Amino acid sequence: MVEVRSGRDGRISLADLESKLSPRVAALMLTNPNTLGLFEREILDVAEMVHATGAMLYYDGANLNAFMGVARPGDMGFDAVHMNLHKTFTTPHGGGGPGAGPVGVKAELIPFLPHPTVEKSNGHYTLDFKRPKSIGRVRSFYGNFGMLVRAYTYILAMGGDGLTQASLDAVLSANYLRKQVEGVLDLPHGGPCMHEFVASAHNLAPQGVKALDVAKGLLERDFYAPTVYFPLVVPEAIMVEPTETESKATLDAFASALKEIVEQARTNPAALHAEPHSLPVGRLDEVGTARRITAYLTGQSEDPVLRWKRVRK
Ligand SMILES: *Cc1c(COP(=O)(O)O)cnc(C)c1O
C-alpha cells in the first residue's frame, strides 16, 4: 500500500499521484469529499490518470453525508463504492456495532463479486453460488443482516427527497459553524467546506493549550467532543462534523462554547487544563494505561487495571 500525498490546498496532489502510478498499481482508494471536508475538484482527471494505467478507482463512502441525491460516485469515475452505514445511514458506530456496509460496483466487476449473490427471478429470491469468476466468500453467510435492515428502514423513512435534504442541511450546518469558528481557531484550508471542516488549535500553543484541552473543555460544557488529532496533515486538528440533525440553537451554543474555551486559554489556561471536573472521570492516564496493558500482555504484571476506580481488597 502506498500513500498519495495531498497538496497545500488539502486536495490530492496530481503530481504525487502521477509519480506513484505504474502498471503494478491495482487501484486507488479515495474519499470525496475528503477527510478535510473538501471536494476533490480534479476527480475526473484523477479517474482518467488511474484508468489510463489499467487500474481502478475505489470510493471510500465515509463522507456520503455530503452527497446523497446530489452527486454520484459513478459519475466521478469510481468503479467500486462502499457505504459506511454507521456514518450516513444511522446504524450504530464502534462499540455499538457490529458494522456492515454494502459494496456497489460497475458492470464489468459484477462477475468478480463475492458469492453467494442474491438473485431475483419470477418473483422469488435465490442464492447464486455458481459464479466461476467470483473472488469467493468473504464473510460468514448473511453478514450483519440487521444493520442492513436498519439502514434500509432509514432510507425508506427519509425517502429520496429526505436524504437529499439531509445532505443539504449537513453541508449548510458545517458552513454555518465554520463561519463562526473563523477568527477563533485557525482554519488552515480555505472554504467553503462540505459536511465537515478541520480547524487547528495550534494558535493556542503559546498558552500551552492543545487540541485535547479544547476537546475536554467542550465535554465540560456538555458537548460531545469532536474528533481530535485527525487527520494527521493538520497539526492539533479538531474535526467538526455537525451533521444534519443539530438545530441552529445547538450550533450557536457550540460556537459560543468554543469561543469561551479559547478565551479561557488566553486568560486562565490552568483552569482549562483542570477540565473536565463535572464528569465521572476527568483526564485519563492514557500512556499509563497502555503501559499497564503491555505489561499485562507480556506477563510482567498480573493486573491490567481496567477499572476506572480501584477496588480495595
Ligand atoms: C471513518 C472513516 C473510515 C473508517 O471507516 P469505518 O467503517 O468506521 O472503519 C475510513 N476512511 C475515512 C475517510 C473515514 O472517515
The ligand as an ORCA input file, in Angstrom:
! r2SCAN-3c Opt
* xyz 0 1
  C     -14.449      6.761      9.202
  C     -13.520      6.625      8.071
  C     -13.012      5.380      7.745
  C     -13.254      4.178      8.619
  O     -14.472      3.646      8.413
  P     -15.083      2.596      9.440
  O     -16.100      1.911      8.614
  O     -15.634      3.408     10.568
  O     -13.994      1.689      9.888
  C     -12.224      5.259      6.623
  N     -11.931      6.337      5.864
  C     -12.388      7.552      6.163
  C     -12.013      8.699      5.286
  C     -13.208      7.744      7.268
  O     -13.669      8.964      7.558
*
